[in-house]
Amino acid sequence: MWSTVFLALALLSRGDAVRVARPSPLRGGHIVTISSRVAAPRAASLVHMSSPERETKKRSSRLATIDRVKPDTETSAKEKVENEPIWRVLLHNDDVHTFDYVSMSIVKVVKTVSRKKAYKITIECHMSGIATVTTTWKQQAKSYCMGLQKMGLTSSIAPDPSMSQ
């Protein structure tokens, strides 16, 4: 009955004349006659009404709760780093820079290396022509390599053969 009332109010607000007849026993609805004040009367139409029990059943059957599963980003990021191969940051010998400048550059770019270790790396590089500054994952190795190159040193990266899978 309430949906019929709301329909009638909506039609009245448009300026239509509405007449509600008695309930139709065949279809369980009300017959509503709509006639416009300006135009000719429209044909009668059937408005379906349902009982309150049917409406609550419909509402409960149409409700669905969907829980989105959030991916565990920390775990997936850790797995990617753990499965990634280790890379070496290599320093190549040059006759341009002093020992102090090279060791200072290594300490400035690679924060995990101490001054003492940087000096040992510089000596090794001078003696053998190449030395490993540090080992890390590829993206960090690229970052260190670019930092050393910005300081004017010759450096490169290579996969660590001891950690090959």
LUMFIFI-116786 format. One record per atom (N, C-alpha, C): residue number from 1; residue in one letter; chain; atom name; x, y, z. Coordinates in nm, 4 decimals. Example, Ala and Ser with C-alpha at 12.3 -4.5 7.8 and 13.67 -1.06 7.14 Angstrom:
<rs>
  num  residuo  cadena  atomo         u         v         w
    1        a       A      N    1.3190   -0.5690    0.7800
    1        a       A     CA    1.2300   -0.4500    0.7800
    1        a       A      C    1.3200   -0.3300    0.7800
    2        s       A      N    1.2850   -0.2250    0.7080
    2        s       A     CA    1.3670   -0.1060    0.7140
    2        s       A      C    1.2900    0.0030    0.7870
</rs>
This chain:
<rs>
  num  residuo  cadena  atomo         u         v         w
    1        m       A      N    0.0817   -0.1188    0.0000
    1        m       A     CA    0.0000    0.0000    0.0000
    1        m       A      C    0.0858    0.1247    0.0000
    2        w       A      N    0.1994    0.1224    0.0732
    2        w       A     CA    0.2817    0.2425    0.0816
    2        w       A      C    0.3423    0.2797   -0.0525
    3        s       A      N    0.3811    0.1791   -0.1327
    3        s       A     CA    0.4375    0.2128   -0.2634
    3        s       A      C    0.3326    0.2777   -0.3515
    4        t       A      N    0.2084    0.2401   -0.3367
    4        t       A     CA    0.1009    0.3037   -0.4133
    4        t       A      C    0.0855    0.4483   -0.3705
    5        v       A      N    0.0940    0.4725   -0.2421
    5        v       A     CA    0.0824    0.6091   -0.1904
    5        v       A      C    0.1965    0.6946   -0.2425
    6        f       A      N    0.3182    0.6418   -0.2397
    6        f       A     CA    0.4333    0.7185   -0.2879
    6        f       A      C    0.4221    0.7459   -0.4372
    7        l       A      N    0.3741    0.6466   -0.5131
    7        l       A     CA    0.3540    0.6663   -0.6557
    7        l       A      C    0.2498    0.7735   -0.6807
    8        a       A      N    0.1416    0.7695   -0.6049
    8        a       A     CA    0.0354    0.8687   -0.6201
    8        a       A      C    0.0878    1.0082   -0.5876
    9        l       A      N    0.1672    1.0211   -0.4815
    9        l       A     CA    0.2231    1.1516   -0.4457
    9        l       A      C    0.3178    1.2029   -0.5530
   10        a       A      N    0.3968    1.1140   -0.6099
   10        a       A     CA    0.4885    1.1551   -0.7160
   10        a       A      C    0.4118    1.2032   -0.8380
   11        l       A      N    0.3046    1.1353   -0.8716
   11        l       A     CA    0.2257    1.1747   -0.9881
   11        l       A      C    0.1500    1.3043   -0.9619
   12        l       A      N    0.1034    1.3218   -0.8392
   12        l       A     CA    0.0348    1.4458   -0.8045
   12        l       A      C    0.1294    1.5659   -0.8113
   13        s       A      N    0.2541    1.5447   -0.7742
   13        s       A     CA    0.3498    1.6551   -0.7794
   13        s       A      C    0.3774    1.6969   -0.9234
   14        r       A      N    0.3579    1.6051   -1.0194
   14        r       A     CA    0.3725    1.6382   -1.1610
   14        r       A      C    0.2508    1.7112   -1.2140
   15        g       A      N    0.1413    1.7048   -1.1421
   15        g       A     CA    0.0189    1.7694   -1.1875
   15        g       A      C   -0.0821    1.6735   -1.2475
   16        d       A      N   -0.0633    1.5438   -1.2275
   16        d       A     CA   -0.1563    1.4442   -1.2799
   16        d       A      C   -0.2629    1.4131   -1.1749
   17        a       A      N   -0.3788    1.3762   -1.2227
   17        a       A     CA   -0.4859    1.3321   -1.1341
   17        a       A      C   -0.4729    1.1814   -1.1170
   18        v       A      N   -0.4849    1.1343   -0.9939
   18        v       A     CA   -0.4640    0.9932   -0.9648
   18        v       A      C   -0.5851    0.9396   -0.8925
   19        r       A      N   -0.6289    0.8190   -0.9343
   19        r       A     CA   -0.7376    0.7519   -0.8662
   19        r       A      C   -0.6941    0.6090   -0.8407
   20        v       A      N   -0.6988    0.5675   -0.7133
   20        v       A     CA   -0.6588    0.4323   -0.6760
   20        v       A      C   -0.7840    0.3515   -0.6549
   21        a       A      N   -0.7935    0.2417   -0.7286
   21        a       A     CA   -0.9088    0.1531   -0.7161
   21        a       A      C   -0.8771    0.0460   -0.6129
   22        r       A      N   -0.9678   -0.0472   -0.5963
   22        r       A     CA   -0.9496   -0.1534   -0.4986
   22        r       A      C   -0.8390   -0.2489   -0.5437
   23        p       A      N   -0.7830   -0.3256   -0.4520
   23        p       A     CA   -0.6758   -0.4185   -0.4869
   23        p       A      C   -0.7210   -0.5223   -0.5882
   24        s       A      N   -0.6329   -0.5601   -0.6777
   24        s       A     CA   -0.6597   -0.6638   -0.7768
   24        s       A      C   -0.6266   -0.7989   -0.7156
   25        p       A      N   -0.7237   -0.8903   -0.7074
   25        p       A     CA   -0.6984   -1.0198   -0.6439
   25        p       A      C   -0.6115   -1.1102   -0.7298
   26        l       A      N   -0.6047   -1.0860   -0.8580
   26        l       A     CA   -0.5304   -1.1754   -0.9461
   26        l       A      C   -0.3797   -1.1568   -0.9353
   27        r       A      N   -0.3373   -1.0344   -0.9315
   27        r       A     CA   -0.1923   -1.0098   -0.9349
   27        r       A      C   -0.1369   -0.9549   -0.8041
   28        g       A      N   -0.2159   -0.9314   -0.7059
   28        g       A     CA   -0.1672   -0.8830   -0.5779
   28        g       A      C   -0.1228   -0.7386   -0.5819
   29        g       A      N   -0.1844   -0.6564   -0.6662
   29        g       A     CA   -0.1448   -0.5170   -0.6755
   29        g       A      C   -0.2665   -0.4272   -0.6715
   30        h       A      N   -0.2475   -0.2993   -0.6921
   30        h       A     CA   -0.3547   -0.2021   -0.6969
   30        h       A      C   -0.3640   -0.1458   -0.8377
   31        i       A      N   -0.4854   -0.1204   -0.8826
   31        i       A     CA   -0.5047   -0.0587   -1.0137
   31        i       A      C   -0.5055    0.0918   -0.9932
   32        v       A      N   -0.4183    0.1607   -1.0652
   32        v       A     CA   -0.4063    0.3056   -1.0533
   32        v       A      C   -0.4442    0.3661   -1.1870
   33        t       A      N   -0.5356    0.4600   -1.1841
   33        t       A     CA   -0.5741    0.5310   -1.3057
   33        t       A      C   -0.5072    0.6671   -1.3022
   34        i       A      N   -0.4297    0.6967   -1.4043
   34        i       A     CA   -0.3576    0.8227   -1.4111
   34        i       A      C   -0.4173    0.9052   -1.5225
   35        s       A      N   -0.4545    1.0271   -1.4912
   35        s       A     CA   -0.5046    1.1144   -1.5966
   35        s       A      C   -0.4388    1.2501   -1.5808
   36        s       A      N   -0.3960    1.3031   -1.6912
   36        s       A     CA   -0.3301    1.4324   -1.6906
   36        s       A      C   -0.4348    1.5414   -1.7005
   37        r       A      N   -0.4115    1.6520   -1.6366
   37        r       A     CA   -0.5073    1.7620   -1.6427
   37        r       A      C   -0.5021    1.8295   -1.7789
   38        v       A      N   -0.3873    1.8207   -1.8450
   38        v       A     CA   -0.3714    1.8873   -1.9742
   38        v       A      C   -0.4104    1.7949   -2.0874
   39        a       A      N   -0.3619    1.6731   -2.0847
   39        a       A     CA   -0.3850    1.5788   -2.1939
   39        a       A      C   -0.5046    1.4909   -2.1633
   40        a       A      N   -0.5346    1.4037   -2.2594
   40        a       A     CA   -0.6452    1.3093   -2.2426
   40        a       A      C   -0.6082    1.2067   -2.1371
   41        p       A      N   -0.7098    1.1441   -2.0722
   41        p       A     CA   -0.6809    1.0441   -1.9690
   41        p       A      C   -0.5995    0.9281   -2.0250
   42        r       A      N   -0.5055    0.8798   -1.9439
   42        r       A     CA   -0.4221    0.7664   -1.9829
   42        r       A      C   -0.4925    0.6374   -1.9439
   43        a       A      N   -0.4436    0.5299   -1.9984
   43        a       A     CA   -0.5011    0.3994   -1.9673
   43        a       A      C   -0.4618    0.3588   -1.8261
   44        a       A      N   -0.5402    0.2736   -1.7691
   44        a       A     CA   -0.5131    0.2254   -1.6342
   44        a       A      C   -0.3920    0.1343   -1.6371
   45        s       A      N   -0.3105    0.1415   -1.5339
   45        s       A     CA   -0.1930    0.0548   -1.5250
   45        s       A      C   -0.1945   -0.0175   -1.3916
   46        l       A      N   -0.1271   -0.1301   -1.3880
   46        l       A     CA   -0.1242   -0.2119   -1.2676
   46        l       A      C    0.0052   -0.1842   -1.1926
   47        v       A      N   -0.0064   -0.1495   -1.0647
   47        v       A     CA    0.1094   -0.1272   -0.9803
   47        v       A      C    0.1219   -0.2482   -0.8894
   48        h       A      N    0.2370   -0.3134   -0.8948
   48        h       A     CA    0.2562   -0.4351   -0.8157
   48        h       A      C    0.2898   -0.3978   -0.6728
   49        m       A      N    0.2210   -0.4590   -0.5797
   49        m       A     CA    0.2458   -0.4379   -0.4378
   49        m       A      C    0.2836   -0.5726   -0.3782
   50        s       A      N    0.3755   -0.5688   -0.2897
   50        s       A     CA    0.4131   -0.6932   -0.2224
   50        s       A      C    0.3942   -0.6764   -0.0734
   51        s       A      N    0.3813   -0.7876   -0.0077
   51        s       A     CA    0.3607   -0.7854    0.1367
   51        s       A      C    0.4927   -0.7522    0.2068
   52        p       A      N    0.4866   -0.7054    0.3316
   52        p       A     CA    0.6104   -0.6727    0.4039
   52        p       A      C    0.7033   -0.7920    0.4202
   53        e       A      N    0.6482   -0.9144    0.4329
   53        e       A     CA    0.7355   -1.0313    0.4468
   53        e       A      C    0.8154   -1.0541    0.3195
   54        r       A      N    0.7492   -1.0365    0.2048
   54        r       A     CA    0.8177   -1.0577    0.0771
   54        r       A      C    0.9283   -0.9531    0.0579
   55        e       A      N    0.8996   -0.8289    0.0993
   55        e       A     CA    0.9999   -0.7239    0.0831
   55        e       A      C    1.1230   -0.7507    0.1692
   56        t       A      N    1.1053   -0.7985    0.2908
   56        t       A     CA    1.2211   -0.8271    0.3763
   56        t       A      C    1.2986   -0.9460    0.3230
   57        k       A      N    1.2277   -1.0445    0.2689
   57        k       A     CA    1.2981   -1.1580    0.2105
   57        k       A      C    1.3793   -1.1133    0.0904
   58        k       A      N    1.3209   -1.0266    0.0094
   58        k       A     CA    1.3926   -0.9785   -0.1090
   58        k       A      C    1.5169   -0.9007   -0.0664
   59        r       A      N    1.5021   -0.8173    0.0325
   59        r       A     CA    1.6154   -0.7362    0.0758
   59        r       A      C    1.7281   -0.8236    0.1301
   60        s       A      N    1.6907   -0.9220    0.2112
   60        s       A     CA    1.7956   -1.0057    0.2696
   60        s       A      C    1.8619   -1.0944    0.1650
   61        s       A      N    1.7869   -1.1352    0.0634
   61        s       A     CA    1.8471   -1.2211   -0.0381
   61        s       A      C    1.9348   -1.1425   -0.1342
   62        r       A      N    1.9143   -1.0131   -0.1451
   62        r       A     CA    1.9938   -0.9334   -0.2375
   62        r       A      C    2.1198   -0.8764   -0.1726
   63        l       A      N    2.1283   -0.8836   -0.0427
   63        l       A     CA    2.2455   -0.8309    0.0247
   63        l       A      C    2.3604   -0.9291    0.0113
   64        a       A      N    2.4750   -0.8758   -0.0208
   64        a       A     CA    2.5946   -0.9582   -0.0292
   64        a       A      C    2.7107   -0.8792    0.0276
   65        t       A      N    2.7842   -0.9414    0.1145
   65        t       A     CA    2.9021   -0.8774    0.1718
   65        t       A      C    3.0242   -0.9356    0.1043
   66        i       A      N    3.1011   -0.8487    0.0420
   66        i       A     CA    3.2214   -0.8920   -0.0272
   66        i       A      C    3.3396   -0.8301    0.0456
   67        d       A      N    3.4216   -0.9143    0.1022
   67        d       A     CA    3.5416   -0.8670    0.1705
   67        d       A      C    3.6580   -0.8765    0.0740
   68        r       A      N    3.7248   -0.7646    0.0554
   68        r       A     CA    3.8428   -0.7654   -0.0303
   68        r       A      C    3.9625   -0.8120    0.0508
   69        v       A      N    4.0354   -0.9014   -0.0071
   69        v       A     CA    4.1545   -0.9513    0.0592
   69        v       A      C    4.2700   -0.8609    0.0188
   70        k       A      N    4.3297   -0.7956    0.1182
   70        k       A     CA    4.4419   -0.7073    0.0904
   70        k       A      C    4.5693   -0.7912    0.0821
   71        p       A      N    4.6446   -0.7735   -0.0263
   71        p       A     CA    4.7687   -0.8508   -0.0356
   71        p       A      C    4.8694   -0.8010    0.0669
   72        d       A      N    4.9456   -0.8922    0.1204
   72        d       A     CA    5.0469   -0.8582    0.2189
   72        d       A      C    5.1686   -0.8060    0.1439
   73        t       A      N    5.1772   -0.6736    0.1305
   73        t       A     CA    5.2815   -0.6120    0.0489
   73        t       A      C    5.4198   -0.6295    0.1094
   74        e       A      N    5.4284   -0.6290    0.2413
   74        e       A     CA    5.5590   -0.6455    0.3045
   74        e       A      C    5.6174   -0.7826    0.2745
   75        t       A      N    5.5366   -0.8845    0.2839
   75        t       A     CA    5.5837   -1.0201    0.2588
   75        t       A      C    5.6245   -1.0369    0.1137
   76        s       A      N    5.5407   -0.9852    0.0206
   76        s       A     CA    5.5735   -1.0015   -0.1202
   76        s       A      C    5.6987   -0.9234   -0.1560
   77        a       A      N    5.7200   -0.8052   -0.0970
   77        a       A     CA    5.8407   -0.7274   -0.1243
   77        a       A      C    5.9635   -0.7993   -0.0700
   78        k       A      N    5.9515   -0.8592    0.0491
   78        k       A     CA    6.0642   -0.9320    0.1064
   78        k       A      C    6.0983   -1.0534    0.0217
   79        e       A      N    5.9966   -1.1211   -0.0282
   79        e       A     CA    6.0207   -1.2384   -0.1108
   79        e       A      C    6.0933   -1.2002   -0.2384
   80        k       A      N    6.0558   -1.0867   -0.2973
   80        k       A     CA    6.1218   -1.0437   -0.4206
   80        k       A      C    6.2690   -1.0158   -0.3952
   81        v       A      N    6.3008   -0.9495   -0.2844
   81        v       A     CA    6.4398   -0.9173   -0.2525
   81        v       A      C    6.5166   -1.0445   -0.2188
   82        e       A      N    6.4517   -1.1360   -0.1464
   82        e       A     CA    6.5201   -1.2592   -0.1087
   82        e       A      C    6.5506   -1.3472   -0.2298
   83        n       A      N    6.4632   -1.3474   -0.3281
   83        n       A     CA    6.4835   -1.4314   -0.4455
   83        n       A      C    6.5749   -1.3657   -0.5483
   84        e       A      N    6.6032   -1.2384   -0.5305
   84        e       A     CA    6.6859   -1.1654   -0.6256
   84        e       A      C    6.8327   -1.2025   -0.6049
   85        p       A      N    6.9088   -1.2156   -0.7141
   85        p       A     CA    7.0511   -1.2481   -0.6974
   85        p       A      C    7.1288   -1.1296   -0.6408
   86        i       A      N    7.2416   -1.1586   -0.5787
   86        i       A     CA    7.3284   -1.0569   -0.5204
   86        i       A      C    7.4208   -1.0017   -0.6296
   87        w       A      N    7.4438   -0.8704   -0.6256
   87        w       A     CA    7.5309   -0.8033   -0.7224
   87        w       A      C    7.6478   -0.7394   -0.6489
   88        r       A      N    7.7624   -0.7321   -0.7166
   88        r       A     CA    7.8814   -0.6689   -0.6613
   88        r       A      C    7.8984   -0.5305   -0.7234
   89        v       A      N    7.9400   -0.4348   -0.6424
   89        v       A     CA    7.9773   -0.3022   -0.6918
   89        v       A      C    8.1292   -0.3041   -0.7061
   90        l       A      N    8.1759   -0.2843   -0.8298
   90        l       A     CA    8.3194   -0.2949   -0.8589
   90        l       A      C    8.3797   -0.1560   -0.8785
   91        l       A      N    8.5001   -0.1375   -0.8268
   91        l       A     CA    8.5757   -0.0143   -0.8447
   91        l       A      C    8.6964   -0.0466   -0.9315
   92        h       A      N    8.7155    0.0295   -1.0374
   92        h       A     CA    8.8274    0.0077   -1.1303
   92        h       A      C    8.9382    0.1079   -1.1015
   93        n       A      N    9.0617    0.0657   -1.1223
   93        n       A     CA    9.1777    0.1501   -1.0936
   93        n       A      C    9.1879    0.2629   -1.1952
   94        d       A      N    9.2288    0.3797   -1.1475
   94        d       A     CA    9.2642    0.4907   -1.2358
   94        d       A      C    9.3840    0.5638   -1.1756
   95        d       A      N    9.4596    0.6301   -1.2576
   95        d       A     CA    9.5790    0.6991   -1.2112
   95        d       A      C    9.5531    0.8480   -1.1901
   96        v       A      N    9.4268    0.8884   -1.1866
   96        v       A     CA    9.3920    1.0294   -1.1765
   96        v       A      C    9.3701    1.0722   -1.0321
   97        h       A      N    9.2967    0.9932   -0.9551
   97        h       A     CA    9.2550    1.0323   -0.8202
   97        h       A      C    9.3524    0.9828   -0.7137
   98        t       A      N    9.3585    1.0583   -0.6042
   98        t       A     CA    9.4451    1.0195   -0.4926
   98        t       A      C    9.3762    0.9126   -0.4070
   99        f       A      N    9.4556    0.8465   -0.3236
   99        f       A     CA    9.4016    0.7431   -0.2354
   99        f       A      C    9.2999    0.8034   -0.1389
  100        d       A      N    9.3303    0.9205   -0.0867
  100        d       A     CA    9.2400    0.9842    0.0091
  100        d       A      C    9.1059    1.0203   -0.0566
  101        y       A      N    9.1116    1.0722   -0.1808
  101        y       A     CA    8.9876    1.1097   -0.2488
  101        y       A      C    8.9020    0.9863   -0.2776
  102        v       A      N    8.9648    0.8781   -0.3224
  102        v       A     CA    8.8907    0.7557   -0.3547
  102        v       A      C    8.8273    0.6973   -0.2287
  103        s       A      N    8.9024    0.6879   -0.1208
  103        s       A     CA    8.8466    0.6303    0.0026
  103        s       A      C    8.7372    0.7211    0.0595
  104        m       A      N    8.7561    0.8553    0.0514
  104        m       A     CA    8.6529    0.9483    0.0977
  104        m       A      C    8.5259    0.9340    0.0126
  105        s       A      N    8.5393    0.9156   -0.1168
  105        s       A     CA    8.4236    0.8990   -0.2063
  105        s       A      C    8.3476    0.7708   -0.1747
  106        i       A      N    8.4207    0.6638   -0.1476
  106        i       A     CA    8.3559    0.5363   -0.1138
  106        i       A      C    8.2750    0.5511    0.0149
  107        v       A      N    8.3340    0.6148    0.1168
  107        v       A     CA    8.2644    0.6332    0.2446
  107        v       A      C    8.1415    0.7212    0.2262
  108        k       A      N    8.1515    0.8231    0.1405
  108        k       A     CA    8.0402    0.9159    0.1196
  108        k       A      C    7.9242    0.8500    0.0453
  109        v       A      N    7.9543    0.7661   -0.0531
  109        v       A     CA    7.8489    0.7042   -0.1351
  109        v       A      C    7.7911    0.5805   -0.0664
  110        v       A      N    7.8765    0.4912   -0.0206
  110        v       A     CA    7.8325    0.3667    0.0429
  110        v       A      C    7.8419    0.3867    0.1935
  111        k       A      N    7.7294    0.4153    0.2550
  111        k       A     CA    7.7273    0.4528    0.3975
  111        k       A      C    7.7658    0.3381    0.4910
  112        t       A      N    7.7578    0.2145    0.4440
  112        t       A     CA    7.7880    0.0995    0.5309
  112        t       A      C    7.9373    0.0694    0.5393
  113        v       A      N    8.0193    0.1356    0.4578
  113        v       A     CA    8.1632    0.1089    0.4547
  113        v       A      C    8.2346    0.2103    0.5442
  114        s       A      N    8.3214    0.1607    0.6311
  114        s       A     CA    8.3989    0.2488    0.7201
  114        s       A      C    8.5187    0.3063    0.6440
  115        r       A      N    8.5853    0.4056    0.7036
  115        r       A     CA    8.7029    0.4671    0.6407
  115        r       A      C    8.8160    0.3648    0.6266
  116        k       A      N    8.8342    0.2837    0.7283
  116        k       A     CA    8.9407    0.1839    0.7254
  116        k       A      C    8.9190    0.0829    0.6128
  117        k       A      N    8.7949    0.0356    0.6014
  117        k       A     CA    8.7634   -0.0610    0.4945
  117        k       A      C    8.7734    0.0045    0.3575
  118        a       A      N    8.7307    0.1306    0.3458
  118        a       A     CA    8.7406    0.2023    0.2180
  118        a       A      C    8.8866    0.2164    0.1753
  119        y       A      N    8.9739    0.2419    0.2693
  119        y       A     CA    9.1159    0.2530    0.2357
  119        y       A      C    9.1709    0.1189    0.1885
  120        k       A      N    9.1303    0.0084    0.2538
  120        k       A     CA    9.1740   -0.1254    0.2103
  120        k       A      C    9.1226   -0.1559    0.0694
  121        i       A      N    8.9987   -0.1141    0.0396
  121        i       A     CA    8.9420   -0.1342   -0.0945
  121        i       A      C    9.0233   -0.0556   -0.1968
  122        t       A      N    9.0630    0.0656   -0.1614
  122        t       A     CA    9.1420    0.1493   -0.2521
  122        t       A      C    9.2779    0.0856   -0.2801
  123        i       A      N    9.3425    0.0334   -0.1786
  123        i       A     CA    9.4722   -0.0332   -0.1963
  123        i       A      C    9.4557   -0.1557   -0.2856
  124        e       A      N    9.3528   -0.2374   -0.2591
  124        e       A     CA    9.3281   -0.3577   -0.3408
  124        e       A      C    9.3028   -0.3208   -0.4859
  125        c       A      N    9.2269   -0.2139   -0.5071
  125        c       A     CA    9.1971   -0.1692   -0.6436
  125        c       A      C    9.3254   -0.1244   -0.7144
  126        h       A      N    9.4133   -0.0562   -0.6419
  126        h       A     CA    9.5381   -0.0089   -0.7005
  126        h       A      C    9.6300   -0.1255   -0.7371
  127        m       A      N    9.6326   -0.2263   -0.6513
  127        m       A     CA    9.7220   -0.3396   -0.6731
  127        m       A      C    9.6721   -0.4336   -0.7837
  128        s       A      N    9.5441   -0.4690   -0.7798
  128        s       A     CA    9.4939   -0.5694   -0.8752
  128        s       A      C    9.4194   -0.5090   -0.9938
  129        g       A      N    9.3879   -0.3817   -0.9893
  129        g       A     CA    9.3189   -0.3171   -1.1003
  129        g       A      C    9.1677   -0.3109   -1.0823
  130        i       A      N    9.1146   -0.3930   -0.9938
  130        i       A     CA    8.9692   -0.3932   -0.9683
  130        i       A      C    8.9448   -0.4430   -0.8256
  131        a       A      N    8.8418   -0.3892   -0.7602
  131        a       A     CA    8.8096   -0.4322   -0.6236
  131        a       A      C    8.6590   -0.4260   -0.6026
  132        t       A      N    8.6105   -0.5146   -0.5170
  132        t       A     CA    8.4679   -0.5151   -0.4823
  132        t       A      C    8.4462   -0.4198   -0.3664
  133        v       A      N    8.3587   -0.3201   -0.3863
  133        v       A     CA    8.3287   -0.2240   -0.2809
  133        v       A      C    8.2289   -0.2844   -0.1834
  134        t       A      N    8.1186   -0.3398   -0.2362
  134        t       A     CA    8.0163   -0.4017   -0.1521
  134        t       A      C    7.9332   -0.4973   -0.2377
  135        t       A      N    7.8547   -0.5813   -0.1708
  135        t       A     CA    7.7592   -0.6689   -0.2405
  135        t       A      C    7.6200   -0.6369   -0.1876
  136        t       A      N    7.5248   -0.6281   -0.2780
  136        t       A     CA    7.3876   -0.5935   -0.2414
  136        t       A      C    7.2937   -0.6349   -0.3531
  137        w       A      N    7.1635   -0.6030   -0.3406
  137        w       A     CA    7.0706   -0.6353   -0.4479
  137        w       A      C    7.0911   -0.5383   -0.5639
  138        k       A      N    7.0386   -0.5720   -0.6784
  138        k       A     CA    7.0717   -0.5031   -0.8035
  138        k       A      C    7.0390   -0.3545   -0.8011
  139        q       A      N    6.9215   -0.3174   -0.7558
  139        q       A     CA    6.8812   -0.1769   -0.7575
  139        q       A      C    6.9735   -0.0927   -0.6693
  140        q       A      N    7.0090   -0.1426   -0.5540
  140        q       A     CA    7.1000   -0.0704   -0.4649
  140        q       A      C    7.2397   -0.0649   -0.5260
  141        a       A      N    7.2818   -0.1733   -0.5907
  141        a       A     CA    7.4134   -0.1753   -0.6555
  141        a       A      C    7.4202   -0.0707   -0.7660
  142        k       A      N    7.3124   -0.0568   -0.8424
  142        k       A     CA    7.3081    0.0473   -0.9464
  142        k       A      C    7.3204    0.1860   -0.8854
  143        s       A      N    7.2512    0.2061   -0.7741
  143        s       A     CA    7.2550    0.3346   -0.7054
  143        s       A      C    7.3974    0.3673   -0.6579
  144        y       A      N    7.4650    0.2703   -0.5959
  144        y       A     CA    7.6023    0.2912   -0.5505
  144        y       A      C    7.6959    0.3181   -0.6681
  145        c       A      N    7.6801    0.2430   -0.7749
  145        c       A     CA    7.7646    0.2588   -0.8935
  145        c       A      C    7.7502    0.3998   -0.9520
  146        m       A      N    7.6255    0.4465   -0.9634
  146        m       A     CA    7.6018    0.5817   -1.0164
  146        m       A      C    7.6612    0.6875   -0.9233
  147        g       A      N    7.6519    0.6667   -0.7931
  147        g       A     CA    7.7097    0.7610   -0.6971
  147        g       A      C    7.8608    0.7704   -0.7106
  148        l       A      N    7.9262    0.6555   -0.7263
  148        l       A     CA    8.0723    0.6552   -0.7439
  148        l       A      C    8.1111    0.7206   -0.8759
  149        q       A      N    8.0316    0.6975   -0.9806
  149        q       A     CA    8.0609    0.7594   -1.1097
  149        q       A      C    8.0416    0.9109   -1.1049
  150        k       A      N    7.9441    0.9576   -1.0277
  150        k       A     CA    7.9243    1.1020   -1.0115
  150        k       A      C    8.0424    1.1662   -0.9390
  151        m       A      N    8.1094    1.0888   -0.8553
  151        m       A     CA    8.2280    1.1386   -0.7847
  151        m       A      C    8.3513    1.1349   -0.8753
  152        g       A      N    8.3355    1.0837   -0.9966
  152        g       A     CA    8.4462    1.0807   -1.0920
  152        g       A      C    8.5229    0.9504   -1.0950
  153        l       A      N    8.4777    0.8498   -1.0222
  153        l       A     CA    8.5468    0.7213   -1.0193
  153        l       A      C    8.4892    0.6285   -1.1256
  154        t       A      N    8.5695    0.5340   -1.1681
  154        t       A     CA    8.5241    0.4345   -1.2652
  154        t       A      C    8.4718    0.3144   -1.1877
  155        s       A      N    8.3423    0.2859   -1.2049
  155        s       A     CA    8.2828    0.1739   -1.1314
  155        s       A      C    8.1825    0.1022   -1.2202
  156        s       A      N    8.1501   -0.0203   -1.1807
  156        s       A     CA    8.0522   -0.1013   -1.2537
  156        s       A      C    7.9880   -0.1981   -1.1558
  157        i       A      N    7.8880   -0.2724   -1.2053
  157        i       A     CA    7.8257   -0.3764   -1.1234
  157        i       A      C    7.8317   -0.5078   -1.1984
  158        a       A      N    7.8331   -0.6164   -1.1225
  158        a       A     CA    7.8358   -0.7513   -1.1818
  158        a       A      C    7.7674   -0.8468   -1.0856
  159        p       A      N    7.7029   -0.9530   -1.1384
  159        p       A     CA    7.6431   -1.0511   -1.0486
  159        p       A      C    7.7509   -1.1218   -0.9672
  160        d       A      N    7.7205   -1.1508   -0.8431
  160        d       A     CA    7.8159   -1.2167   -0.7545
  160        d       A      C    7.8180   -1.3657   -0.7878
  161        p       A      N    7.9314   -1.4184   -0.8350
  161        p       A     CA    7.9359   -1.5604   -0.8732
  161        p       A      C    7.9247   -1.6554   -0.7542
  162        s       A      N    7.9625   -1.6117   -0.6357
  162        s       A     CA    7.9571   -1.7001   -0.5195
  162        s       A      C    7.8125   -1.7219   -0.4739
  163        m       A      N    7.7224   -1.6323   -0.5090
  163        m       A     CA    7.5829   -1.6424   -0.4687
  163        m       A      C    7.4924   -1.6913   -0.5815
  164        s       A      N    7.5520   -1.7431   -0.6898
  164        s       A     CA    7.4704   -1.7887   -0.8031
  164        s       A      C    7.3888   -1.9108   -0.7607
  165        q       A      N    7.2709   -1.9233   -0.8209
  165        q       A     CA    7.1782   -2.0281   -0.7806
  165        q       A      C    7.1861   -2.1481   -0.8694
</rs>
